[in-house]
Amino acid sequence: MLLSMRAVVCAELGSVVVSSREPLEPGPGQVVIAVEAAGVNYVDGLFVQGRYQIKPPLPFIPGGEVAGTVSALGPGVSEPAVGTRVLAMCGLGGFATEVLVPATSAVPIPDALDAARAATFTQSYGTGLYALRDRARLRAGEKVLVLGAGGGVGLAAIQVAVALGASVLAAASSPAKRSAALAAGASEVIDTSSSSADLSVDLKTAARSWSGGGVDVVYDPVGGALAEPALRALGNNGRYLVIGFASGTIPALPLNQVLLRNRSIVGVDWANWLMSDPAAQHAQLTELLAMVAAGTLTPIAPTTAPLQEAATVMDDLLNRRVTGKIALLPR
Ligand SMILES: NC(=O)c1ccc[n+]([C@@H]2O[C@H](COP(=O)([O-])OP(=O)(O)OC[C@H]3O[C@@H](n4cnc5c(N)ncnc54)[C@H](OP(=O)(O)O)[C@@H]3O)[C@@H](O)[C@H]2O)c1
């Protein structure tokens, strides 16, 4: 048996090993992508630890987004042609030298986008555009407070908000994350490394002062102790975008703070949206890639690591040690 494919395999929850497997054969409507880079997302670590709401049957290969080159077409598929550079959301299976996806999921990428950037683009920027424009109805000139601003989702949100004409106050815990936020286009940063008691006062006061009375939108992928002061920092008709709970704590918020000033709390479930309306998500991705080609968005280069370091990388991501995005390079 020819074993020429290598993959990160989770055979028991909490650990992964890199092993060799048979090469993939595309079925009807599928293509094989020779993976050049696999984006690592917070959710990949949750899958491996069995802490995500969806629990894939064991064994499984984690990795939800990739970029590479189409290497084989299944029956009935004529495009994208073999050799086309593409990105794809694959859900699982991406931490490998090759992955199978429906041909319709393999989206050609502009030459300007290298594989590592392309593999870390779709989820973060897609969530940013969906949340800020479609859910919060962000308008040019508005002011946005981004929490967890030095993380993958946070940095993309900064770029998207700026591309939509808004200005951004970025909250992050380390000098490296705050520098990255400024480089991504934030106008101002706030240090969130202090104790939660100090932070409540500092974050609300700083955000109100920066925005001249109250921010228009809060973008929150963190939850925990930051949530209430951020809610209190919202001005009239402010919108609080619930993106995620990277802190591990789902906050309980006082609803009187939502009533006051006609604020709204807005849930964002990008994955649910793309599964319920794939055509809309495809159009969104086309638009985002056009913004890249036009220079309106310049995706930030991720840190890269070899496939063998998948376990360490997922651990770093779950434990706050990564600035921006990180990609595995399987080849
Ligand atoms: N709703 C959606 O559709 C959607 C889409 C994509 C992602 N998400 C979610 O968004 C969240 C952030 O994703 P991401 O890719 O930006 O993750 P990330 O790169 O790890 O960034 C998360 C940030 O959260 C902050 N944080 C505070 N306490 C933390 C803790 N105990 N552990 C880890 N991080 C902590 C950290 O910033 P500081 O160090 O500055 O505090 C960190 O940089 C995840 O929960 C993810 O599942 C949701």
The ligand as an SDF file (V2000), in Angstrom:
LIG
                    3D

 48 52  0  0  0  0  0  0  0  0999 V2000
  -19.0630   34.0320   16.2510 N   0  0  0  0  0  0  0  0  0  0  0  0
  -18.3930   33.6170   15.2080 C   0  0  0  0  0  0  0  0  0  0  0  0
  -18.9790   33.4330   14.1290 O   0  0  0  0  0  0  0  0  0  0  0  0
  -16.9200   33.3610   15.3450 C   0  0  0  0  0  0  0  0  0  0  0  0
  -16.0950   33.2560   14.2120 C   0  0  0  0  0  0  0  0  0  0  0  0
  -14.7300   33.0610   14.3980 C   0  0  0  0  0  0  0  0  0  0  0  0
  -14.1940   32.9370   15.6850 C   0  0  0  0  0  0  0  0  0  0  0  0
  -15.0420   33.0220   16.7610 N   0  0  0  0  0  0  0  0  0  0  0  0
  -14.5200   32.9200   18.1370 C   0  0  0  0  0  0  0  0  0  0  0  0
  -13.7620   34.0810   18.4220 O   0  0  0  0  0  0  0  0  0  0  0  0
  -12.8900   33.7800   19.5060 C   0  0  0  0  0  0  0  0  0  0  0  0
  -11.5090   34.3580   19.2160 C   0  0  0  0  0  0  0  0  0  0  0  0
  -10.9370   33.6870   18.1320 O   0  0  0  0  0  0  0  0  0  0  0  0
   -9.4760   34.0930   17.6440 P   0  0  0  0  0  0  0  0  0  0  0  0
   -9.1710   33.2530   16.4590 O   0  0  0  0  0  0  0  0  0  0  0  0
   -9.3180   35.5570   17.5330 O   0  0  0  0  0  0  0  0  0  0  0  0
   -8.6200   33.5860   18.8730 O   0  0  0  0  0  0  0  0  0  0  0  0
   -7.1940   34.1370   19.3330 P   0  0  0  0  0  0  0  0  0  0  0  0
   -6.3770   34.5030   18.1610 O   0  0  0  0  0  0  0  0  0  0  0  0
   -6.6830   33.1420   20.3040 O   0  0  0  0  0  0  0  0  0  0  0  0
   -7.5300   35.5050   20.1040 O   0  0  0  0  0  0  0  0  0  0  0  0
   -8.3820   35.5130   21.2210 C   0  0  0  0  0  0  0  0  0  0  0  0
   -7.9380   36.6300   22.1580 C   0  0  0  0  0  0  0  0  0  0  0  0
   -8.7590   36.5170   23.3230 O   0  0  0  0  0  0  0  0  0  0  0  0
   -8.0430   37.0190   24.4330 C   0  0  0  0  0  0  0  0  0  0  0  0
   -8.1400   36.1720   25.6300 N   0  0  0  0  0  0  0  0  0  0  0  0
   -8.4590   36.5980   26.8620 C   0  0  0  0  0  0  0  0  0  0  0  0
   -8.4400   35.6020   27.7500 N   0  0  0  0  0  0  0  0  0  0  0  0
   -8.0720   34.5210   27.0750 C   0  0  0  0  0  0  0  0  0  0  0  0
   -7.8630   33.1760   27.4760 C   0  0  0  0  0  0  0  0  0  0  0  0
   -8.0580   32.7870   28.7520 N   0  0  0  0  0  0  0  0  0  0  0  0
   -7.4740   32.2960   26.5480 N   0  0  0  0  0  0  0  0  0  0  0  0
   -7.3070   32.6770   25.2680 C   0  0  0  0  0  0  0  0  0  0  0  0
   -7.5100   33.9590   24.8120 N   0  0  0  0  0  0  0  0  0  0  0  0
   -7.8750   34.8680   25.7310 C   0  0  0  0  0  0  0  0  0  0  0  0
   -6.5830   37.1240   24.0190 C   0  0  0  0  0  0  0  0  0  0  0  0
   -6.3210   38.5040   23.8930 O   0  0  0  0  0  0  0  0  0  0  0  0
   -5.6100   39.2840   25.0960 P   0  0  0  0  0  0  0  0  0  0  0  0
   -4.3940   38.4820   25.4670 O   0  0  0  0  0  0  0  0  0  0  0  0
   -5.3010   40.5860   24.4840 O   0  0  0  0  0  0  0  0  0  0  0  0
   -6.6260   39.3640   26.1980 O   0  0  0  0  0  0  0  0  0  0  0  0
   -6.5120   36.4840   22.6380 C   0  0  0  0  0  0  0  0  0  0  0  0
   -5.5830   37.1510   21.8070 O   0  0  0  0  0  0  0  0  0  0  0  0
  -12.9230   32.2630   19.6910 C   0  0  0  0  0  0  0  0  0  0  0  0
  -13.7230   31.9720   20.8130 O   0  0  0  0  0  0  0  0  0  0  0  0
  -13.5780   31.7780   18.4090 C   0  0  0  0  0  0  0  0  0  0  0  0
  -14.2430   30.5390   18.5990 O   0  0  0  0  0  0  0  0  0  0  0  0
  -16.3720   33.2290   16.6130 C   0  0  0  0  0  0  0  0  0  0  0  0
  1  2  1  0
  2  3  2  0
  2  4  1  0
  4  5  1  0
  4 48  2  0
  5  6  2  0
  6  7  1  0
  7  8  2  0
  8  9  1  0
  8 48  1  0
  9 10  1  0
  9 46  1  0
 10 11  1  0
 11 12  1  0
 11 44  1  0
 12 13  1  0
 13 14  1  0
 14 15  2  0
 14 16  1  0
 14 17  1  0
 17 18  1  0
 18 19  2  0
 18 20  1  0
 18 21  1  0
 21 22  1  0
 22 23  1  0
 23 24  1  0
 23 42  1  0
 24 25  1  0
 25 26  1  0
 25 36  1  0
 26 27  1  0
 26 35  1  0
 27 28  2  0
 28 29  1  0
 29 30  1  0
 29 35  2  0
 30 31  1  0
 30 32  2  0
 32 33  1  0
 33 34  2  0
 34 35  1  0
 36 37  1  0
 36 42  1  0
 37 38  1  0
 38 39  2  0
 38 40  1  0
 38 41  1  0
 42 43  1  0
 44 45  1  0
 44 46  1  0
 46 47  1  0
M  CHG  2   8   1  16  -1
M  END
$$$$
